Amino acid sequence: MRKLTHALLLGAAVLPLMACASMPLSTGASAIPVAEAVAPGAPGAATTWSSAAKTGVGASYEAYVDGQYRDGGPTGPVSRVWFSLADGVLTETMYGLIHEAQIKALRFAVVSGDRLGVEGTDTVSRTEYLHTDAHGRPLSPAYRVVTESADHAFEIEKRVFTDPDSNALILRVTITAGSAPVTPYLILEPHMANTGGGDRAQATATGLHASEGDVHLTLRPGQPFEAASAGFLGTSDGLTDLQANGRLTHAYASTGDTPGAVVLTGSLPTIAAGQSLTRDFVIGFGPTQAASEAAADASFTTGLDEVLARFNGEGDRVGWQDWIGSLTELPRMAEVATDGGKLAYASALMLKVQEDRTYAGALIASLSNPWGDTVDATQASTGYKAVWPRDFYQVAMALMALGDRQTPLAAFRYLPQVQVDAETPGNTGATGWFLQKTHVDGQIEWVGVQLDQTAMPIMLGWRLWKAGEVSDAEMARMYAAMIKPAADFLVDGGKIGLGWNDRTIRPPWSQQERWEEQEGYSPSTTAAVITGLTVASEIARAAGDASSADRYQAAADDYAGKVEARMFTTAGSLGDGDYFLRLTRNEDPNDRAPLGENNGQPALPEDRIVDGGFLELVRYGVRAANAPSIVGTLPEYDDQTREDRLRVRYDLNGSPGWRRYGNDGYGENTDTAGNYGLGGMTPGQRGRVWPIFTGERGTYELARLLQDGTADTAAIDRIRQTYVRAMESFANDGLLLPEQVWDGVGRTPPGYAIGEGTDSATPLAWTHAEYLKLLRSLADRAVWDRYGPVAERYAR
């Protein structure tokens, strides 16, 4: 349980809907509000998104129909609704495509005597799973969320899930008064069409409605509200009204014809001291108001107990429990966890939840907008709700590790949508490479070239082919359509002609490495390129293209033979001077050339910056775990005596953790603990510890044991107790793993602990994937991400 602190730190201008628990109120809450037709104050205050530190995300399980999402399969109609939870509050809720948010937040404001308390600001919270097995392992992403006011005036329990047969979200709410009567108010802040402005709203006792264009939502209460109001944020909305005098003074029927940032309010009956009130609410979505009303009404007609049973997959119903039960490898992976498998089951759910339900196999990075509570919402934004082929690969490989035979295959078949070809809108340059970031429908967002993102689709295809999930005939087709163009680009590169990007790429030099910030030669990128070309050679030979097979392998051999010459310094300023660099901009790793400025941090010589990218050379099989260059870099990577700017490793509460690299500025400010980018790029910004690297290191330590022939039970258990347990320690109470955790450098916000997730992004799909892949590697006593042809050729 913890208090919402980011809003308090950053001020009311960040989250206009705020109230102080100690605020004295001049009037009781029982007066009947004045009914008025149209709310004044258009267009309302500027808006932001919600906290990205989610404790829960959810959506319905939908079964594929012939590898696609279509109505009529075992799970019936396809529901396209996703929700998120943070600080005990319903936050971004999506309908349509997975990035299309329609709600910023739904919370309750409660008047108790002369005080007003607001969920998320004046409460502590806890998040639990509603449906678990006998070991407490979650079987579906349905949640029980409890908030309690800091002064114990009230407690609110919310049960949250979606309707798998309707585009609807369900909240079953019980509010309990403390030692004095309380009057609760539901506060709904829509962000229709993925923006915080441009909305219209209407309110009646039997329904709250908001819309923008052809997107509508309707909130239906199980019993009519005492009163309802539609207003503009910060001027005529219900919470602003309550903050003024502790009661709903005005009940506006609509916000009229002027669009803006709208808020909907519904008042509930006063609850006597020590008593409880239970109410159900369903939010339906649709292309018209009538459709959104019908979606909500359908859930009530079905019955909310039955809706939950269908969501869970109880009895002969097909739902989440069936999907979890289909994961053949999950039980034995859970056995090597140290928490009884709770995080393993939750991680599986998190990966599948974060797939679009229109574009099968479209796997996103996170159901969050990083540091969303300070990100302007007046313009549409996907945040991390988008496709990066690198994150995508990690998730698909983790799903394969679990024994999911369908989603990784759908993912592989999805990939041509995000590959550049002659038909890509606006493209006048090279083809074959994969786009940096796109919407799930393929709409282009970012156009930087990252060679690992072009190699990894080849790697995924090879793994599926070797596992028998992709037939020889299909692989031959995919080779011609997707894999050969990608492999050709990894050999030849070319001049880019898309959007702002007109650079010439000459592999293995990459315009951006895996952190999307710098150009040059990167160990992690090069490891993927060598692997991609090696397995592309095998695919090409099987497809009858021997000349390309020879060409791909020759390029991989060339790149592999120059790894140390290009990226391993023998004249560095750290440690003994011999180690892999994070990146070098040219082919001389000893010239101490400066890297570029990034994230408010100054340009520093390349020899002062190390990261864990060199471990990817071992993971894929490009280098042996005991190769001198690998072993020789570990002391510099692990040095905890270095100044904080350049230090990478931090042991947090006994759990080993690493930053992305020294001099990283992608994180909260050390002086203020304020969000990344708040007020522009500043020197105080600091990238924190990423749990991903704890998993990567655990995988490396396993590889070293296997290389040395010392992978006995005791040694395996040491990895479990060190790296698996560490990753589990980074999960929050909703069993969600973050992008970054607080490392104790500079200011840590009140209410947060060292090793707890920051407000960057939770859950990060890649983090959950890394955890699951580590479990699979330990269960197998073999590195899951290792590629046999690569290791046989280069790691001997």
Summary of the structure (lengths in Angstrom):
residues: 796
radius of gyration: 26.6
end to end distance: 50.7
largest distance: 83.8
contacts: 3166
relative contact order: 0.10
helix: 31%
strand: 23%
